[in-house]
Amino acid sequence: MKDNNSKQVLLSVLGVAILVVAVVGVSFAAFTFSQTGNVENKITTGTISMSYSEPENGITLTNAMPMNDATGMALENTNEYFDFSVSATINGSGSTTINYAITAVTEPGSTLTDDYVKVYLTNMASDADTQILAPTVVSSLPTTSSDASGAPDDQYILEDGTFTTNSTNEYRLRMWVADNYAVTGSSETYTLRVNVYGRAEAQ
């Protein structure tokens, strides 16, 4: 009887050992299989940045007199325009497209409304001062909505586009009070904050 019990115990132990070996063997085989193959995974990334020489990324009008478009487009004295650049750096060996948007937001505390302020954006590469955005009333600018660049909704769009290679675009933003504004004699201010957003397209 004891011999039978001993054999049963030995068989049970042997059976459990075989089962453990089988499970470990299957697990190892599955693990090994998941690590093999000849599919090459490529990850490409991109970054976008904005730089400017002024203390803040914006432009402010204080007690400015209304002017016509021809005068506004020719503004060239210090504090009459805002220069900035937008750069893209694309990393990786694959092809990457970065969607970007230069946006503007009216700062709280501005006493002039968007209906009486005009903006004019130019490309300053090699000091060309080439028009990108014609003189436009701020309130007439298109606004972001589920933007491909990743910009938040309801920001004014000054410029948008794509980068496919490492490059830098240089800009100059001029802003003035529209000539249809009736001067009231009270102190008026207006500040437009400029931002840039970028997001790589899914590959």
C-alpha positions in Angstrom: 0.0 0.0 0.0 2.9 2.3 0.9 4.5 1.4 -2.4 1.4 2.4 -4.3 1.1 5.7 -2.4 4.8 6.4 -3.0 4.4 5.7 -6.7 1.3 8.0 -6.8 3.2 10.8 -5.1 6.2 10.3 -7.4 3.9 10.3 -10.5 2.1 13.4 -9.3 5.4 15.2 -8.7 6.7 14.1 -12.0 3.5 15.2 -13.7 3.6 18.7 -12.2 7.3 19.0 -13.1 6.5 18.1 -16.7 3.6 20.6 -16.8 5.9 23.4 -15.4 8.5 22.6 -18.0 5.9 22.6 -20.8 4.5 25.9 -19.7 7.9 27.5 -19.4 8.8 26.1 -22.8 5.7 27.5 -24.4 6.2 30.9 -22.8 9.8 31.0 -23.9 8.9 30.1 -27.4 6.2 32.8 -27.6 8.6 35.3 -26.2 11.3 34.4 -28.6 8.9 34.6 -31.5 7.7 38.0 -30.5 11.3 39.3 -30.6 12.1 38.0 -34.1 11.1 39.3 -37.5 12.5 41.7 -40.2 10.1 44.6 -39.9 12.1 47.9 -39.4 10.5 50.5 -37.2 11.4 54.1 -37.9 10.5 57.0 -35.7 10.8 60.5 -37.0 10.3 63.6 -34.9 10.3 67.3 -35.5 10.3 70.5 -33.4 9.3 74.0 -34.1 10.3 77.1 -32.3 9.9 80.9 -32.3 12.5 83.4 -31.4 12.4 87.2 -31.1 14.7 89.9 -29.9 12.2 92.0 -27.9 11.5 91.3 -24.2 8.0 89.9 -25.0 6.4 88.1 -28.0 4.0 90.9 -28.9 3.4 94.4 -30.1 1.5 97.2 -28.3 -0.2 100.4 -29.5 -0.5 103.2 -26.9 -2.3 106.4 -27.8 -1.6 105.8 -31.4 -3.2 108.0 -34.0 -5.2 106.4 -36.9 -3.4 106.1 -40.2 -4.0 104.8 -43.7 -2.6 101.5 -45.0 0.2 103.1 -47.1 1.6 104.8 -44.0 1.1 101.7 -41.8 2.9 99.4 -44.3 5.9 101.7 -44.3 6.4 101.9 -40.5 10.1 101.3 -39.9 11.1 103.1 -36.7 11.9 101.3 -33.4 8.8 100.0 -31.6 6.7 100.4 -34.7 7.1 96.7 -35.7 7.8 93.3 -34.2 10.5 91.1 -35.8 10.6 87.3 -35.1 11.6 84.1 -36.7 10.1 80.6 -36.8 12.5 77.6 -37.1 11.8 73.9 -37.8 14.2 71.1 -36.9 13.4 67.7 -38.4 15.0 64.7 -36.9 15.2 61.1 -38.2 15.8 59.6 -41.6 12.2 59.5 -42.8 10.2 62.2 -44.4 8.4 64.4 -41.9 6.0 67.3 -42.5 5.4 69.8 -39.8 2.2 71.8 -39.9 2.7 75.2 -38.3 0.6 78.3 -37.5 1.5 81.8 -36.4 -1.3 83.0 -34.3 -2.3 86.2 -32.4 -4.3 86.8 -29.3 -5.6 90.2 -28.0 -4.3 90.7 -24.5 -6.8 91.4 -21.7 -6.8 95.1 -20.8 -6.7 96.3 -24.4 -9.1 99.3 -24.7 -9.2 99.3 -28.5 -11.3 96.6 -30.1 -10.2 94.2 -32.8 -12.4 96.1 -35.3 -10.1 99.1 -35.3 -6.7 97.6 -35.5 -4.9 96.5 -38.6 -2.0 94.1 -39.0 0.5 93.6 -41.9 2.9 90.6 -42.0 6.0 90.4 -44.2 8.8 88.0 -44.9 12.2 89.5 -44.0 14.5 86.9 -45.6 17.5 88.9 -46.9 15.6 92.1 -45.8 13.1 91.6 -48.7 10.1 92.8 -46.6 7.8 90.8 -48.9 4.1 90.8 -48.2 2.6 87.7 -46.7 -0.5 89.1 -45.1 -2.0 92.3 -46.7 -3.2 95.0 -44.3 -6.2 93.3 -42.5 -8.4 94.3 -39.6 -7.7 91.9 -36.7 -11.4 90.9 -36.3 -11.4 89.9 -40.0 -8.6 87.3 -39.6 -9.5 83.6 -39.8 -9.4 81.8 -36.5 -8.1 78.4 -35.5 -10.4 75.5 -35.0 -9.1 71.9 -34.6 -6.0 73.2 -36.3 -3.6 70.8 -37.9 -0.7 72.7 -36.2 -2.1 71.9 -32.7 -2.9 75.5 -32.0 -5.7 76.1 -29.5 -9.1 77.1 -30.9 -10.2 80.7 -31.5 -6.8 82.3 -32.0 -6.3 84.7 -35.0 -4.2 83.2 -37.8 -1.5 85.4 -39.2 0.2 82.7 -41.3 0.2 78.9 -41.6 2.0 76.4 -43.7 4.3 73.4 -43.6 8.0 72.6 -43.1 9.5 69.5 -44.8 13.2 70.4 -44.1 15.2 72.2 -41.5 14.7 75.8 -42.2 14.0 79.3 -40.7 11.5 81.9 -41.8 12.0 85.5 -40.7 8.9 87.8 -40.2 8.1 91.4 -39.5 4.7 92.3 -38.1 3.4 95.9 -38.3 0.2 97.1 -36.5 -1.6 100.4 -36.5 -5.0 102.0 -35.7 -7.3 101.9 -38.7 -8.1 105.2 -40.3 -11.9 104.7 -39.8 -11.4 104.9 -36.0 -12.9 108.1 -34.5 -10.4 109.5 -31.9 -12.2 110.1 -28.6 -9.4 111.9 -26.8 -9.2 109.2 -24.1 -6.1 107.1 -23.5 -6.2 103.9 -25.7 -4.0 100.8 -25.6 -4.0 97.6 -27.6 -1.6 94.6 -27.3 -1.4 91.6 -29.6 0.4 88.6 -28.4 2.1 86.4 -31.1 2.5 82.6 -30.8 3.7 79.8 -33.0 2.4 76.2 -32.9 3.7 73.2 -34.8 2.8 69.5 -35.1 4.3 66.7 -37.2 1.9 64.8 -39.4 1.4 61.2 -38.6 3.6 59.0 -40.7 
